[in-house]
């Protein structure tokens, strides 16, 4: 029993050491991704990049602060050193706010909040790109004191609903208007939106693959349903796209009641409509009836 307990303690201690080593290496790589800032460079692009990177890292606050300080030098580092003399445990948010007040543009809380409220989704802009662009404006408004950190989720979602293009299918599918009372966090929201964008893009791809050369599609067809014909087209598109080679034994979903059938492609180079179904008629040759 003593030997087993000792072995378990040893394995537990080893696991903790390995976890710290892996975390340390991950943080080292992440810190290298931060751009250096001394005070003479353009502040706005640096602030946007740094804020986004720090927000994505799932590491303790102390590690984020350490990486931030390592990316600074010159007058910018002096600003943070002064803060640490007053409060050794100063937060990353307070560090960024101090740098913004020192090197950022002179902009009041009303101006930053107006820029946030006036932001709209552009024509051709993905909703995920709009949300990311809006987030930078919201963070600026928070730094200026126009919005509190506790109000961010509710304020963000309200502006997305106002600023997104009318009848946006992703907003409708995710029911974002109905979720304003209990808004998701930024990370959860952007995850749901990007997944829905990929799902809709895949759906549009399959619809485009089933279009006829003259633009015929299921959405515009008024003829009687023909599941066998639809499945045949989907199977051909699946094979041409190479998906059947990537996933062996799989193909597009087959409608109920539709049996698989052999392919009947016309020879290459023969125009469409030149070869049709075989026609047989009864003829009489020298008094004998036969098919021709």
Steps between C-alpha positions, in 0.01 A plus 500: 500500500780740588675424171180553300428830677858612441474414130173691470650807668801481271280472189286792619805718564643410159173588333497841669857567389421404141190720504707799615762432232239477224324816625831684523593404143157598370525836675849555362373445146198724565715780643709496184185571297451836674637796308757720670402851599726775636283808449617628162310244291134533392301429812153413365603194291719376786217537751250313280742212442608475863146518639381228266793271582466542877127438481550166322758357744352266759775566756513668843493880524855509637635323190318741269645794691850355478473454122363852460787652695757298301362651178564856626809716510599866530232750606224236473677278754551800730122552513442144624790516746336802660171310528674202661660723761150604608341157459730197442198292396364749247266336249560467127191716437646783712835468320336534159287791617810684628678444169191616312477820702871565441544407133147469362290757322326766706146365493232534764257228609217654298704495178611139545145388578362685196750323275384170645130578449556626144679183389301302242563179308633585156369349176691178434642490855456176691309530825799348683731770358250767606488361855880499522517858374226604740681338792800730456272804515326361809831444677596859424169620647567294814849648535353851470246424770195518272404138571577285804654155465182347646291658221714377212306185403161672501632813322680293236199288409264798489727678250544185287122472468478870406804513273474173309341496157122462504371142517849357537449119481760427768337734750166337425632145533686569827199697632727779621214752529327270747818460709557866586385447860754221547780583254791262432859596568719619214683168468176300497335738255782505245524119522129454425506754216805351327358148525171619348689679221679176413174303508324743268799513265496118474126506429545760225782292350281191468216705352738647242631154413148381413427789262443416133691699234185705433475598866234243592488432872269337751404835652368627164355176364122461475503147355398188689761375749742240364717370791686251276613775262607730786701225668671413172615860456622519859699180458669627183586831672635312802728287284623794291582702813727218624305459826439133428876443494560686827226310685484145368158343479310825556295715269218752508194397705262286294127591506264239640390246240778578255713203396854532370538452127796476262635817341396570143734783394507580128837468323730800517463743212140409415271806530209482743178384336669324209468159660166420660324187627485201269188485280363171357223454243351191342571461127421222249777374279406244230185421693682446833438743792805612694623788723714778354 
